[in-house]
Amino acid sequence: MNKTERAVLVDVSLKKEKIDPYDLVELEALAKTAGAQSVGEIVQSRDKPDLRYYIGEGKVAELKAACGSTNAEIVIFNCDLSPSQIRNLQDELGLKVIDRTGLILDIFAQHAHTKEGKLQVELAQDNYSLTHLTGKGIELSRLGGGIGTRGPGETKLEMDRRRIRKKISQLKKELDEIREHRSIRRERRRLSKIHVAAIVGYTNAGKSTLLNTLTKAGVVAEDKLFATLDPVTRMLKMTGNKEILLTDTVGFIQNLPHDLIEAFQATLEEVTEADLLIHIVDISHPNFIEQINSTYKVLEDLSAITKPMLTVFNKVDKYTGDPKVLLKKYSPAVAISAVKGTGIEELIKRIGKLI
């Protein structure tokens, strides 16, 4: 079992934007999912990033003091850092420093269980390490293992660029073969006239729970970010003996690293090839509007935003407002509770009508 690491979290707001307290809440949840315990937080507003440290020198001193007083073992930034910024921070702090992309890659490495999932994570890690080989600063022996060093690509720091590029090329070939197999399966589905609906949405919105409720899939549904990484497809029986396939896809998140979108292209094709998108939203979350917009952004990146979409407001039993306004604004939409079964019959009717 991996040891829990003590982490100081750093969030920077640029261009005089108001600091969103939820950004740190989400970063803490990501850190917890990766296996870290938040023991301190540092925030700063800046017009632009500092070239050496991203944060200002005064904040670096404050961060160093916070790390010392809390016995922190790692510093996690809620942004992407350049290799030189990581190196400079690690030299100054004497601690391991990882950025947002490194943190999310580590979580994906822990949650990839299938061969395809592991290949995709390894490709994303190698793409990331290719640009960060010179950015590790202090000796690896002083950093130890833990967050940012796990997964199929954990030896990548010892590789030179040529070996990594060769490995990336091989991984892409293997993933192309998987993509070809997926394409063949999709063609068979088209010939059999079986429609496909893909469940999409922000991570931890309840996608796996909904799949379980609709199909008794038995997928593990945890209250963690990115608990489900590998896609799962199950048959949903509709009225009139009709059947459709439901696919649970990887959760989205704001500022989803580009390397992940590229690496998970084979999996995300399930979204681009679906006949209908079922966009599930955790309506009880205080930032659910921002989560909707983040999901739209990823769908735009995938060129899937124009697909037919049914918005499903989940956890309506925990919502204190009137969902009717949202149902009208995001029509077609339904309000449900995947856990309690509220609104499921209406949801199935809507899916059947739209499909």
C-alpha positions in Angstrom: 0.0 0.0 0.0 1.3 3.4 -1.0 2.3 5.8 1.8 0.3 9.0 2.1 2.4 12.0 1.3 2.2 15.4 3.0 1.5 18.0 0.4 1.4 21.8 0.3 -0.9 23.0 -2.5 -0.3 26.1 -4.6 -2.9 28.0 -6.6 -2.2 31.0 -8.7 -4.7 33.4 -10.3 -3.5 35.3 -13.3 -4.6 38.6 -14.9 -6.2 39.9 -11.7 -9.0 37.2 -11.9 -10.7 36.6 -8.7 -9.3 33.6 -6.9 -11.9 30.8 -7.0 -11.9 28.9 -3.7 -13.2 25.8 -5.4 -10.0 25.5 -7.5 -8.1 24.6 -4.3 -11.0 22.3 -3.2 -10.7 20.4 -6.5 -6.9 20.4 -6.3 -7.1 18.9 -2.8 -9.5 16.2 -4.1 -7.1 15.4 -6.9 -4.2 15.2 -4.4 -6.2 13.0 -2.1 -7.1 10.7 -5.0 -3.4 10.4 -5.9 -2.5 9.6 -2.3 -1.6 12.9 -0.7 -2.8 14.7 2.4 -3.0 18.5 2.2 -1.1 20.1 5.1 -1.0 23.6 3.7 -2.2 26.0 1.0 -0.5 28.9 -0.7 -2.5 31.3 -3.1 -1.3 34.2 -5.1 -2.7 36.7 -7.7 -0.3 37.8 -10.5 -0.5 39.6 -13.8 1.7 36.9 -15.4 3.8 34.0 -14.2 7.3 34.6 -12.9 9.8 33.1 -15.4 11.9 31.4 -12.7 9.4 30.1 -10.2 5.9 30.9 -11.6 5.1 32.4 -8.2 7.0 35.5 -7.0 10.2 35.2 -4.9 8.4 36.4 -1.8 5.9 33.6 -2.2 8.7 31.1 -2.7 10.0 32.1 0.7 6.5 31.8 2.2 6.1 28.4 0.5 9.5 27.2 1.9 8.5 28.2 5.4 5.1 26.5 5.0 6.8 23.3 3.8 9.2 23.4 6.8 6.6 24.0 9.4 4.3 21.2 8.1 7.0 18.7 7.3 5.7 18.5 3.8 7.1 16.0 1.4 5.7 17.3 -1.9 4.5 20.6 -3.4 1.6 20.5 -5.9 0.9 23.4 -8.3 -2.6 23.8 -9.7 -1.1 24.9 -13.1 1.4 23.6 -15.6 5.0 24.5 -14.9 7.9 24.6 -17.3 10.8 22.2 -16.8 13.1 25.1 -15.6 10.4 26.3 -13.1 10.1 22.8 -11.7 13.9 22.5 -11.4 14.3 26.0 -9.8 11.5 25.3 -7.3 12.9 21.9 -6.3 16.4 23.4 -5.9 15.0 26.1 -3.7 12.6 24.0 -1.6 14.6 20.7 -1.5 11.3 18.9 -2.2 9.6 17.2 -5.0 7.4 19.6 -7.1 4.8 18.5 -9.6 2.3 20.4 -11.6 -1.4 19.8 -12.4 -0.6 17.6 -15.5 1.9 15.5 -13.5 -0.7 15.0 -10.8 -3.5 13.9 -13.2 -1.1 11.6 -15.0 -0.3 10.0 -11.7 -3.9 9.4 -10.9 -4.5 7.9 -14.3 -1.5 5.6 -13.8 -3.1 4.3 -10.6 -6.5 3.7 -12.2 -5.5 2.1 -15.5 -6.2 -1.6 -15.3 -6.7 -2.9 -18.9 -3.9 -3.2 -21.4 -5.4 -0.4 -23.4 -5.7 1.9 -20.4 -2.1 1.2 -19.4 -0.8 1.9 -22.9 -2.7 5.2 -23.1 -1.4 6.3 -19.7 2.1 5.3 -20.7 1.9 7.3 -23.9 0.7 10.4 -22.1 3.5 10.0 -19.4 6.2 9.6 -22.1 4.9 12.7 -24.0 5.0 14.6 -20.8 8.4 13.4 -19.8 9.9 14.2 -23.2 9.5 17.9 -22.4 10.4 17.6 -18.7 13.5 15.5 -18.8 15.7 18.4 -17.8 13.3 19.8 -15.2 13.7 17.5 -12.3 16.3 19.6 -10.4 17.4 17.8 -7.2 18.6 14.2 -7.4 16.0 11.5 -7.9 17.3 9.7 -4.8 16.2 12.6 -2.7 12.8 12.7 -4.2 12.0 9.0 -3.5 8.9 7.4 -5.1 5.3 8.4 -4.7 3.1 10.8 -6.5 4.4 11.8 -10.0 6.7 8.7 -10.2 4.2 5.8 -10.5 2.8 3.9 -13.3 3.9 2.1 -16.4 6.2 5.0 -17.3 7.9 5.3 -14.0 11.4 4.6 -15.4 11.0 7.3 -18.0 13.3 9.8 -16.2 16.2 7.5 -16.8 15.7 7.4 -20.6 17.2 9.7 -23.1 15.0 11.5 -25.6 15.8 9.0 -28.4 14.6 6.1 -26.4 11.5 7.9 -25.3 10.6 8.9 -28.9 11.2 5.3 -30.0 8.9 4.1 -27.2 6.2 6.7 -28.1 6.3 5.5 -31.7 5.8 1.9 -30.6 3.0 2.8 -28.2 1.2 4.7 -30.9 1.4 1.7 -33.2 -0.1 -0.6 -30.5 -2.9 2.0 -29.9 -3.6 2.3 -33.6 -4.2 -1.5 -33.7 -6.6 -1.1 -30.8 -8.3 1.7 -32.6 -8.6 -0.5 -35.7 -10.3 -3.2 -33.7 -12.7 -0.7 -32.2 -13.5 0.5 -35.7 -14.3 -3.0 -36.8 -16.6 -3.5 -33.8 -18.3 -0.2 -34.5 -18.9 -1.2 -38.1 -20.5 -4.5 -37.0 -22.8 -2.5 -34.7 -23.7 -0.2 -37.6 -24.5 -3.2 -39.8 -26.7 -4.7 -37.0 -28.3 -1.3 -36.6 -27.6 -1.2 -32.8 -27.5 2.4 -31.6 -24.9 3.6 -29.1 -25.2 6.2 -26.4 -22.1 7.5 -24.6 -22.3 8.7 -21.0 -20.1 11.8 -20.7 -19.6 14.4 -18.0 -17.3 15.9 -15.3 -15.4 13.4 -13.2 -17.3 12.1 -10.2 -20.7 13.3 -11.5 -22.2 9.8 -11.3 -21.6 8.2 -14.7 -20.7 4.7 -13.4 -23.6 4.9 -10.9 -26.0 5.7 -13.7 -24.6 2.8 -15.9 -25.1 0.5 -12.9 -28.7 1.7 -12.3 -29.7 1.4 -16.0 -28.0 -1.9 -16.8 -26.9 -3.5 -13.5 -23.3 -3.4 -14.9 -21.7 -3.9 -11.6 -19.1 -1.2 -12.3 -17.1 0.1 -9.2 -18.5 3.5 -8.4 -16.4 5.4 -5.9 -16.6 8.9 -4.5 -13.2 9.7 -6.1 -12.1 11.7 -9.1 -11.4 9.5 -12.1 -12.5 6.3 -10.3 -13.4 4.8 -13.7 -10.7 5.1 -16.4 -11.3 2.2 -18.7 -14.6 2.5 -20.8 -17.4 -0.1 -20.0 -20.2 -0.9 -22.5 -23.4 -2.6 -21.5 -26.8 -3.3 -23.2 -29.8 -1.3 -22.1 -33.2 -2.8 -22.8 -35.8 -0.3 -23.9 -39.5 -0.6 -24.4 -40.8 -2.6 -27.3 -37.9 -5.1 -27.0 -35.5 -2.5 -28.4 -31.9 -2.5 -27.2 -29.1 0.1 -27.3 -25.5 0.1 -26.1 -24.5 2.4 -23.2 -20.8 3.3 -22.9 -19.4 4.8 -19.7 -16.4 7.0 -20.6 -13.5 8.6 -18.8 -14.5 11.6 -16.7 -13.6 15.2 -17.9 -12.1 17.9 -15.8 -11.3 21.6 -16.3 -7.9 22.1 -18.1 -7.7 18.4 -19.0 -4.1 17.9 -20.2 -3.8 17.9 -24.0 -1.4 14.9 -23.7 -4.3 12.9 -22.1 -6.8 13.8 -24.8 -4.3 12.8 -27.5 -3.3 9.6 -25.7 -6.9 8.6 -25.0 -8.0 9.2 -28.6 -8.9 5.5 -29.1 -11.1 5.5 -26.0 -12.6 8.9 -26.7 -13.6 7.8 -30.2 -16.4 6.1 -28.3 -17.7 9.6 -27.7 -17.2 10.9 -31.3 -18.8 7.8 -32.8 -21.8 7.6 -30.5 -25.4 8.3 -31.8 -26.3 10.1 -28.6 -24.4 11.8 -25.7 -25.9 11.5 -22.3 -24.3 14.4 -20.4 -24.6 13.7 -16.7 -24.2 16.7 -14.3 -23.9 16.6 -10.5 -26.5 19.3 -9.8 -25.7 19.3 -6.1 -22.2 20.5 -6.7 -21.7 24.2 -6.0 -19.7 24.7 -9.3 -21.9 22.5 -11.6 -22.3 25.3 -14.2 -18.5 25.6 -14.5 -18.3 21.8 -14.8 -20.9 21.8 -17.6 -18.8 24.4 -19.4 -15.6 22.3 -18.9 -17.4 19.3 -20.4 -18.5 21.4 -23.4 -14.8 22.5 -23.8 -13.6 18.9 -24.0 -16.4 17.9 -26.4 -15.4 20.9 -28.6 -11.8 19.6 -28.6 -13.1 16.2 -29.7 -15.4 17.8 -32.4 -18.4 16.1 -30.7 -20.2 19.2 -29.3 -22.8 19.1 -32.2 -23.9 15.6 -31.5 -27.4 15.0 -30.1 -27.2 15.4 -26.4 -29.5 14.7 -23.4 -28.5 16.5 -20.2 -29.1 14.5 -17.1 -29.1 16.5 -13.8 -28.1 13.9 -11.2 -28.4 14.0 -7.4 -31.6 16.1 -7.7 -32.5 14.8 -4.2 -29.6 17.0 -2.9 -30.5 20.1 -4.9 -32.1 22.9 -3.0 -33.2 25.0 -6.0 -35.9 24.5 -8.6 -34.6 22.2 -11.4 -37.3 23.4 -13.8 -35.3 26.5 -14.8 -32.3 24.3 -15.7 -34.4 21.7 -17.5 -35.7 24.5 -19.8 -32.3 26.1 -20.3 -30.5 22.9 -21.2 -33.4 21.1 -23.0 -33.6 18.3 -23.7 -32.9 17.5 -20.1 -34.2 15.4 -17.2 -33.6 15.4 -13.4 -32.8 12.2 -11.7 -31.2 10.5 -8.7 -29.1 7.6 -10.0 -28.7 6.2 -6.4 -32.4 6.4 -5.4 -33.8 5.7 -8.8 -35.8 8.9 -9.1 -36.7 9.9 -12.7 -35.1 6.8 -14.3 -38.2 5.8 -16.2 -38.5 9.3 -17.7 -34.8 9.1 -18.6 -35.2 5.8 -20.4 -38.2 7.3 -22.4 -36.1 10.3 -23.3 -33.2 8.2 -24.5 -35.5 6.0 -26.6 -37.1 9.1 -28.2 -33.8 10.8 -29.0 -32.0 7.7 -30.2 
